[in-house]
Amino acid sequence: MTQRLQTFDLLKGVAVILMIQVHLVELFATPKIYESMLGKILLFLGGPPVAPVFLFIFGFFIARGDKTVMQLLKRAGFILLTGLLLNILLNLNFFFSIFKGEFSYSIWPYVFGVDILINASFSLLFVALLRVINKENIMLYIILALISAFMGRYLLKYTPHGNYQYLLSIFYGASKWSYFPLFPWLAYTLSGYAFCLIRKKNDLAFLNNVKGKIITWAAGLVFLLLTLRFAVLIASNLPLYYHHGYIFFLWVIIFMAFYGFVIDEINRLAGRTLLFRYLRWLGENVTLIYIIQWLIIGNTATAVFRSVSSPWILLLSFAGVLLVSSLLAYAIRKSFLEDNTNRLPIP
């Protein structure tokens, strides 16, 4: 495996760790923890280093692959069905409670919640159709990424009513169950696609020499020092984060460039250690672990929703979810998916 692919797997593996902790903070922690400075930091760590990284790498591998448009469309349909099925399964305990009369909620916002799998399916559909027009025009993908980021905030002024919300929520934040709508989140998939095209046509070897590394480290640290407070304020406010605009999108792109550089350096220095081999394994199996951890956290959350007041209990919960998810993913891969033919096309 090349250094670059190892770095992508490590990025995804770290994102898995951060994803599990943020799901626990969102659903298990009391408001006192959730709204504290620690909570804001944990929400930030579950923001820019997670979903944007997943979708960016997703776009990179769409561009890198050789799938036909029809194959991409079929995969988009499969991911959509997987996302809808996951929405049902992770909320089963909650649905049973509703049917028993313990809660008075409609199930449909939970069935049609626009999470990252739903976003990935429509992003793949969009990119597949875009490839018919022009497969390798870098500027086209960059311009469309910027437009997507801009539309994420602009469309919020149009609030539909009735059942139209379920359809429109896929495309923008038209409802509280629109977590990862196509706009602005398509921008990250398009950016990853554009980056792959840039890598094909340009040599970025200057990042491997001492001078290039020093400049990158200095620029990245200064950037974070000057802007990190702004990013934490947005990423820790979930409605703002889910429906951010082009300014935060540009921040995330710059952040990911530096973050990816740092992770690449870490992988060069310590990539052979057991810890980083495990993290890369998590990255290789991110879709399976994503599904398993949501089934555990989603169904448990019905019983403990925002009632855990001890950080130690949250830490133990994190360790338990990570351990069980890893073991189940390993067992499933060994038993059913060892040949990799059934791996979902999600980074």
Secondary structure, 3 states (H helix, E strand, C coil): CCHHHHHHHHHHHHHHHHHHHHHHHHHCECHHHHCCHHHHHHHHHCCCCCHHHHHHHHHHHHHHCCCCHHHHHHHHHHHHHHHHHHHHHHCHHHHHHHHCCCCCCCCHHHHCCECHHHHHHHHHHHHHHHHHHCCCCHHHHHHHHHHHHHHHHHHHHCCCCCCHHHHHCCCCCCCCCECCCHHHHHHHHHHHHHHHHHHHHCCCHHHHCHHHHHHHHHHHHHHHHHHHHHHHHHHCCHHHHHCCCHHHHHHHHHHHHHHHHHHHHHHHHHCCCHHHHHHHHHHHCHHHHHHHHHHHHHHHHHHHCCCECCHHHHHHHHHHHHHHHHHHHHHHHHHCCCCCCCCCCCC
